[in-house]
Structure formats: C-alpha cells, structure tokens
Amino acid sequence: MEITWYGHSCFRLTERGMATVVTDPFDAETVGYEPLKLKADIVTSSHPATMRRDITA
C-alpha cells in the first residue's frame, strides 16, 4: 500500500488493483496550498469543516 500526504489532513491511499481513497481533500484557497489534482474511487471527509471537504479537488 502507498500512502501519500498532500498537506493539511489530506492523504491518498492506493493499492495495486484496488480502490484509491482520498481523505479530507482541502480547499486550496482556504488553506493556502497549491490546488489538488487527484483522482479517487472513494473520497472521505472526517468532519464538515469547509477547508476539509473539497470533493472537486
């Protein structure tokens, strides 16, 4: 399994031949990071804070 941290509380978890999961994608304008350009089969949000639920990333 590969786990990649993208800053703030955003991680991507990948495993060959399995689903890709992105946790807590952030709103780049709100947190001041570069915009995310990720693809995932599953996206999770740990809580409803605006800066941690940018599922369009």
ChimeraX commands (.cxc) that place a marker at each C-alpha (Angstrom):
marker #1 position 0.00,0.00,0.00 radius 0.5
marker #1 position 1.17,3.52,-0.79 radius 0.5
marker #1 position 0.13,6.40,1.47 radius 0.5
marker #1 position 0.80,9.95,0.27 radius 0.5
marker #1 position 0.32,13.10,2.36 radius 0.5
marker #1 position -0.77,16.21,0.44 radius 0.5
marker #1 position -0.76,18.68,3.32 radius 0.5
marker #1 position -3.23,19.72,5.98 radius 0.5
marker #1 position -5.13,16.47,6.64 radius 0.5
marker #1 position -5.31,15.15,3.08 radius 0.5
marker #1 position -3.95,11.69,2.27 radius 0.5
marker #1 position -4.22,9.37,-0.73 radius 0.5
marker #1 position -4.18,5.63,-0.11 radius 0.5
marker #1 position -3.52,3.39,-3.10 radius 0.5
marker #1 position -3.08,-0.33,-3.56 radius 0.5
marker #1 position -2.49,-2.03,-6.91 radius 0.5
marker #1 position -5.70,-3.44,-8.31 radius 0.5
marker #1 position -7.80,-1.90,-5.51 radius 0.5
marker #1 position -9.74,1.32,-4.98 radius 0.5
marker #1 position -7.91,4.61,-4.44 radius 0.5
marker #1 position -9.07,6.57,-1.39 radius 0.5
marker #1 position -8.55,10.29,-0.74 radius 0.5
marker #1 position -9.21,11.58,2.77 radius 0.5
marker #1 position -10.11,15.17,3.63 radius 0.5
marker #1 position -9.30,16.97,0.35 radius 0.5
marker #1 position -8.79,20.64,1.23 radius 0.5
marker #1 position -9.94,23.87,-0.35 radius 0.5
marker #1 position -6.66,25.31,-1.67 radius 0.5
marker #1 position -7.80,28.93,-1.37 radius 0.5
marker #1 position -8.81,28.49,2.26 radius 0.5
marker #1 position -5.64,26.73,3.46 radius 0.5
marker #1 position -3.14,28.45,1.11 radius 0.5
marker #1 position -1.72,25.33,-0.61 radius 0.5
marker #1 position -1.47,24.53,-4.29 radius 0.5
marker #1 position -4.75,23.15,-5.72 radius 0.5
marker #1 position -5.14,19.38,-5.62 radius 0.5
marker #1 position -5.36,17.41,-8.85 radius 0.5
marker #1 position -6.25,13.94,-7.61 radius 0.5
marker #1 position -8.42,11.10,-8.85 radius 0.5
marker #1 position -10.03,8.67,-6.46 radius 0.5
marker #1 position -12.61,5.93,-6.35 radius 0.5
marker #1 position -13.61,6.92,-2.81 radius 0.5
marker #1 position -13.39,10.34,-1.11 radius 0.5
marker #1 position -13.93,10.72,2.63 radius 0.5
marker #1 position -14.43,13.76,4.83 radius 0.5
marker #1 position -13.75,13.40,8.55 radius 0.5
marker #1 position -16.00,16.32,9.52 radius 0.5
marker #1 position -17.93,19.18,7.89 radius 0.5
marker #1 position -15.25,21.91,8.11 radius 0.5
marker #1 position -15.19,23.78,4.81 radius 0.5
marker #1 position -11.45,23.50,4.37 radius 0.5
marker #1 position -11.59,19.67,4.56 radius 0.5
marker #1 position -14.30,18.75,2.14 radius 0.5
marker #1 position -13.37,19.98,-1.30 radius 0.5
marker #1 position -14.52,16.92,-3.21 radius 0.5
marker #1 position -14.00,18.75,-6.52 radius 0.5
marker #1 position -10.23,18.59,-5.94 radius 0.5
marker link #1:1,2 radius 0.2
marker link #1:2,3 radius 0.2
marker link #1:3,4 radius 0.2
marker link #1:4,5 radius 0.2
marker link #1:5,6 radius 0.2
marker link #1:6,7 radius 0.2
marker link #1:7,8 radius 0.2
marker link #1:8,9 radius 0.2
marker link #1:9,10 radius 0.2
marker link #1:10,11 radius 0.2
marker link #1:11,12 radius 0.2
marker link #1:12,13 radius 0.2
marker link #1:13,14 radius 0.2
marker link #1:14,15 radius 0.2
marker link #1:15,16 radius 0.2
marker link #1:16,17 radius 0.2
marker link #1:17,18 radius 0.2
marker link #1:18,19 radius 0.2
marker link #1:19,20 radius 0.2
marker link #1:20,21 radius 0.2
marker link #1:21,22 radius 0.2
marker link #1:22,23 radius 0.2
marker link #1:23,24 radius 0.2
marker link #1:24,25 radius 0.2
marker link #1:25,26 radius 0.2
marker link #1:26,27 radius 0.2
marker link #1:27,28 radius 0.2
marker link #1:28,29 radius 0.2
marker link #1:29,30 radius 0.2
marker link #1:30,31 radius 0.2
marker link #1:31,32 radius 0.2
marker link #1:32,33 radius 0.2
marker link #1:33,34 radius 0.2
marker link #1:34,35 radius 0.2
marker link #1:35,36 radius 0.2
marker link #1:36,37 radius 0.2
marker link #1:37,38 radius 0.2
marker link #1:38,39 radius 0.2
marker link #1:39,40 radius 0.2
marker link #1:40,41 radius 0.2
marker link #1:41,42 radius 0.2
marker link #1:42,43 radius 0.2
marker link #1:43,44 radius 0.2
marker link #1:44,45 radius 0.2
marker link #1:45,46 radius 0.2
marker link #1:46,47 radius 0.2
marker link #1:47,48 radius 0.2
marker link #1:48,49 radius 0.2
marker link #1:49,50 radius 0.2
marker link #1:50,51 radius 0.2
marker link #1:51,52 radius 0.2
marker link #1:52,53 radius 0.2
marker link #1:53,54 radius 0.2
marker link #1:54,55 radius 0.2
marker link #1:55,56 radius 0.2
marker link #1:56,57 radius 0.2
view
